[in-house]
Amino acid sequence: PGEQVFRLIELGTSRRVARYALDPHEHCWIQISALRLLVDLSPEDAVDAFRHRLSDPEGPPDNLFVRKAIVEMVRESYPDERGHELLLQLAERVDPSEYVRMHVVQALATFETDESRDVLRRFLQDTEFEACPQVRAQAVIEWSTIGRNAYVAGDSEPAALAAAMLAWAVTSAGEPNVQRVAAEECVALCEHSRQITESRDIDA
Protein backbone atom coordinates (compact mmCIF):
# COMPACT_ATOMS: atom_id res chain seq x y z
CA PRO A 1 0.00 0.00 0.00
CA GLY A 2 1.14 3.51 -0.84
CA GLU A 3 1.09 4.77 2.74
CA GLN A 4 3.60 2.06 3.74
CA VAL A 5 6.08 2.53 0.91
CA PHE A 6 8.38 4.96 2.69
CA ARG A 7 8.43 2.82 5.84
CA LEU A 8 10.03 0.08 3.78
CA ILE A 9 12.38 2.05 1.55
CA GLU A 10 15.10 4.37 2.81
CA LEU A 11 15.38 7.92 1.49
CA GLY A 12 18.75 7.10 -0.02
CA THR A 13 17.16 4.29 -2.03
CA SER A 14 14.50 6.53 -3.52
CA ARG A 15 17.18 9.11 -4.40
CA ARG A 16 19.16 6.40 -6.16
CA VAL A 17 16.06 5.36 -8.09
CA ALA A 18 15.49 8.97 -9.16
CA ARG A 19 19.12 9.28 -10.27
CA TYR A 20 18.83 6.21 -12.51
CA ALA A 21 15.49 7.46 -13.87
CA LEU A 22 17.03 10.80 -14.89
CA ASP A 23 20.31 9.55 -16.36
CA PRO A 24 19.96 9.29 -20.17
CA HIS A 25 23.31 7.48 -20.41
CA GLU A 26 22.33 4.63 -18.10
CA HIS A 27 21.19 1.42 -19.80
CA CYS A 28 17.70 2.08 -21.18
CA TRP A 29 16.06 -0.87 -19.39
CA ILE A 30 17.48 0.27 -16.05
CA GLN A 31 16.10 3.75 -16.76
CA ILE A 32 12.68 2.30 -17.55
CA SER A 33 12.66 0.11 -14.43
CA ALA A 34 13.67 3.09 -12.30
CA LEU A 35 10.92 5.24 -13.80
CA ARG A 36 8.32 2.55 -13.14
CA LEU A 37 9.51 2.22 -9.55
CA LEU A 38 9.43 6.00 -9.15
CA VAL A 39 5.75 5.97 -10.15
CA ASP A 40 5.08 3.73 -7.14
CA LEU A 41 7.40 5.55 -4.75
CA SER A 42 6.41 9.11 -5.57
CA PRO A 43 3.86 9.74 -8.35
CA GLU A 44 4.47 13.51 -8.41
CA ASP A 45 8.24 13.10 -8.64
CA ALA A 46 7.66 10.61 -11.46
CA VAL A 47 5.66 13.23 -13.39
CA ASP A 48 8.54 15.70 -12.99
CA ALA A 49 10.95 13.01 -14.21
CA PHE A 50 8.71 12.34 -17.22
CA ARG A 51 8.68 16.03 -18.12
CA HIS A 52 12.44 16.22 -17.81
CA ARG A 53 13.06 13.16 -19.97
CA LEU A 54 10.47 14.07 -22.62
CA SER A 55 11.74 17.62 -22.96
CA ASP A 56 15.04 16.40 -24.44
CA PRO A 57 14.61 13.82 -27.21
CA GLU A 58 18.34 13.90 -27.95
CA GLY A 59 20.79 11.46 -26.44
CA PRO A 60 21.73 7.82 -27.05
CA PRO A 61 19.82 6.05 -29.86
CA ASP A 62 17.93 3.82 -27.41
CA ASN A 63 16.45 6.90 -25.70
CA LEU A 64 13.37 6.39 -27.88
CA PHE A 65 12.57 3.20 -25.91
CA VAL A 66 12.58 5.22 -22.70
CA ARG A 67 10.25 7.87 -24.18
CA LYS A 68 7.93 5.15 -25.49
CA ALA A 69 7.88 3.52 -22.04
CA ILE A 70 7.08 6.87 -20.43
CA VAL A 71 4.07 7.30 -22.72
CA GLU A 72 2.88 3.83 -21.71
CA MET A 73 3.34 4.67 -18.01
CA VAL A 74 1.34 7.87 -18.45
CA ARG A 75 -1.43 5.89 -20.11
CA GLU A 76 -1.44 3.24 -17.37
CA SER A 77 -0.96 5.35 -14.25
CA TYR A 78 -2.12 8.90 -14.97
CA PRO A 79 -5.63 8.88 -16.46
CA ASP A 80 -6.08 12.41 -15.13
CA GLU A 81 -5.15 16.02 -15.90
CA ARG A 82 -1.45 15.33 -15.29
CA GLY A 83 -1.32 12.63 -17.94
CA HIS A 84 -3.54 14.59 -20.31
CA GLU A 85 -1.28 17.65 -20.12
CA LEU A 86 1.90 15.62 -20.59
CA LEU A 87 0.57 13.92 -23.72
CA LEU A 88 -0.70 17.15 -25.26
CA GLN A 89 2.69 18.75 -24.70
CA LEU A 90 4.50 15.77 -26.21
CA ALA A 91 2.20 15.78 -29.24
CA GLU A 92 2.89 19.47 -29.87
CA ARG A 93 6.65 18.95 -29.57
CA VAL A 94 6.47 16.21 -32.23
CA ASP A 95 8.75 13.43 -31.02
CA PRO A 96 11.40 12.57 -33.63
CA SER A 97 10.48 8.88 -33.51
CA GLU A 98 7.35 7.75 -35.34
CA TYR A 99 7.41 4.73 -33.00
CA VAL A 100 6.92 7.04 -30.00
CA ARG A 101 4.35 9.17 -31.85
CA MET A 102 2.23 6.07 -32.53
CA HIS A 103 2.10 5.40 -28.79
CA VAL A 104 1.22 9.04 -28.15
CA VAL A 105 -1.75 8.63 -30.50
CA GLN A 106 -2.84 5.47 -28.66
CA ALA A 107 -2.56 7.14 -25.26
CA LEU A 108 -4.33 10.36 -26.31
CA ALA A 109 -7.29 8.35 -27.59
CA THR A 110 -8.04 7.22 -24.04
CA PHE A 111 -8.82 10.80 -22.98
CA GLU A 112 -12.34 11.89 -23.85
CA THR A 113 -11.65 15.61 -24.17
CA ASP A 114 -12.08 18.14 -26.96
CA GLU A 115 -8.34 18.86 -26.88
CA SER A 116 -7.31 15.23 -27.27
CA ARG A 117 -9.83 14.67 -30.09
CA ASP A 118 -8.58 17.78 -31.89
CA VAL A 119 -4.99 16.52 -31.72
CA LEU A 120 -6.09 13.08 -32.95
CA ARG A 121 -7.80 14.79 -35.88
CA ARG A 122 -4.58 16.65 -36.67
CA PHE A 123 -2.58 13.41 -36.55
CA LEU A 124 -4.90 12.05 -39.23
CA GLN A 125 -5.72 15.04 -41.43
CA ASP A 126 -2.86 17.54 -41.10
CA THR A 127 0.08 16.20 -43.11
CA GLU A 128 2.26 19.15 -42.06
CA PHE A 129 1.69 18.14 -38.44
CA GLU A 130 2.09 14.39 -39.13
CA ALA A 131 3.45 13.08 -42.42
CA CYS A 132 4.26 9.48 -41.43
CA PRO A 133 1.71 7.03 -42.91
CA GLN A 134 2.13 4.57 -40.02
CA VAL A 135 1.29 7.22 -37.43
CA ARG A 136 -1.67 8.45 -39.47
CA ALA A 137 -2.89 4.86 -39.82
CA GLN A 138 -2.65 4.47 -36.05
CA ALA A 139 -4.86 7.54 -35.71
CA VAL A 140 -7.40 5.84 -37.98
CA ILE A 141 -7.42 2.78 -35.73
CA GLU A 142 -7.93 4.94 -32.65
CA TRP A 143 -10.82 6.80 -34.27
CA SER A 144 -12.41 3.44 -35.01
CA THR A 145 -12.00 2.43 -31.36
CA ILE A 146 -13.58 5.71 -30.27
CA GLY A 147 -16.52 4.96 -32.56
CA ARG A 148 -16.98 1.43 -31.24
CA ASN A 149 -16.85 2.59 -27.63
CA ALA A 150 -19.35 5.35 -28.40
CA TYR A 151 -21.83 2.87 -29.85
CA VAL A 152 -21.53 0.68 -26.77
CA ALA A 153 -22.13 3.73 -24.56
CA GLY A 154 -24.98 4.98 -26.74
CA ASP A 155 -23.20 8.29 -27.28
CA SER A 156 -24.12 9.50 -30.76
CA GLU A 157 -21.86 12.56 -31.01
CA PRO A 158 -18.43 10.85 -30.80
CA ALA A 159 -19.81 7.96 -32.86
CA ALA A 160 -20.73 10.36 -35.67
CA LEU A 161 -17.38 12.14 -35.40
CA ALA A 162 -15.47 8.86 -35.59
CA ALA A 163 -17.47 7.76 -38.62
CA ALA A 164 -16.76 11.10 -40.31
CA MET A 165 -13.02 10.77 -39.63
CA LEU A 166 -12.94 7.25 -41.11
CA ALA A 167 -14.96 8.32 -44.15
CA TRP A 168 -12.59 11.23 -44.72
CA ALA A 169 -9.59 8.91 -44.45
CA VAL A 170 -10.99 6.55 -47.08
CA THR A 171 -11.76 9.29 -49.59
CA SER A 172 -9.23 12.03 -48.89
CA ALA A 173 -6.20 10.77 -46.96
CA GLY A 174 -4.12 10.67 -50.13
CA GLU A 175 -1.98 7.82 -48.83
CA PRO A 176 -2.76 4.20 -49.88
CA ASN A 177 -1.76 2.62 -46.59
CA VAL A 178 -3.88 5.05 -44.57
CA GLN A 179 -6.83 4.56 -46.93
CA ARG A 180 -6.55 0.77 -46.79
CA VAL A 181 -6.54 0.76 -42.98
CA ALA A 182 -9.46 3.22 -42.98
CA ALA A 183 -11.47 0.99 -45.32
CA GLU A 184 -10.89 -2.01 -43.07
CA GLU A 185 -11.88 -0.01 -39.99
CA CYS A 186 -15.00 1.32 -41.74
CA VAL A 187 -16.18 -2.22 -42.37
CA ALA A 188 -15.44 -3.19 -38.77
CA LEU A 189 -17.28 -0.14 -37.43
CA CYS A 190 -20.32 -0.81 -39.63
CA GLU A 191 -20.50 -4.40 -38.42
CA HIS A 192 -20.06 -3.30 -34.81
CA SER A 193 -22.73 -0.61 -35.04
CA ARG A 194 -25.11 -3.08 -36.65
CA GLN A 195 -24.66 -5.50 -33.74
CA ILE A 196 -25.18 -2.75 -31.16
CA THR A 197 -27.95 -0.71 -32.74
CA GLU A 198 -29.41 -3.10 -35.35
CA SER A 199 -29.26 -0.11 -37.69
CA ARG A 200 -27.62 0.46 -41.06
CA ASP A 201 -27.63 4.25 -40.77
CA ILE A 202 -23.84 4.45 -40.58
CA ASP A 203 -23.30 2.40 -43.74
CA ALA A 204 -23.80 5.35 -46.09
Residue, then its C-alpha position, 0 to 999 in steps of 0.5 A: p500500500g502507498e502509505q507504507v512505501f516509505r516505511l520500507i524504503e530508505l530515502g537514499t534508495s528513492r534518491r538512487v532510483a530517481r538518479y537512474a530514472l534521470d540519467p539518459h546514459e544509463h542502460c535504457w532498461i534500467q532507466i525504464s525500471a527506475l521510472r516505473l519504480l518511481v511511479d510507485l514511490s512518488p507519483e508527483d516526482a515521477v511526473d517531474a521526471f517524465r517532463h524532464r526526460l520528454s523535454d530532451p529527445e536527444g541522447p543515445p539512440d535507445n532513448l526512444f525506448v525510454r520515451k515510449a515507455i514513459v508514454e505507456m506509463v502515463r497511459e497506465s498510471y495517470p488517467d487524469e489532468r497530469g497525464h492529459e497535459l503531458l501527452l498534449q505537450l508531447a504531441e505538440r513537440v512532435d517526437p522525432s520517432e514515429y514509434v513514439r508518436m504512434h504510442v502518443v496517438q494510442a494514449l491520447a485516444t483514451f482521454e475523452t476531451d475536446e483537446s485530445r480529439d482535436v490533436l487526434r484529428r490533426f494526426l490524421q488530417d494535417t500532413e504538415f503536423e504528421a506526415c508518417p503514414q504509419v502514425r496516421a494509420q494508427a490515428v485511424i485505428e484509434w478513431s475506429t476504437i472511439g466509434r466502437n466505444a461510443y456505440v456501446a455507450g450509446d453516445s451518438e456525437p463521438a460515434a458520428l465524429a469517428a465515422a466522419m473521420l474514417a470516411w474522410a480517411v478513405t476518400s481524402a487521406g491521399e496515402p494508400n496505406v492510410q486509406r486501406v486501414a481506414a477501409e478495413e476499420c470502416v467495415a469493422l465499425c459498420e459491423h459493430s454498429r449493426q450489432i449494437t444498434e441493429s441499424r444500417d444508418i452508418d453504412a452510407 
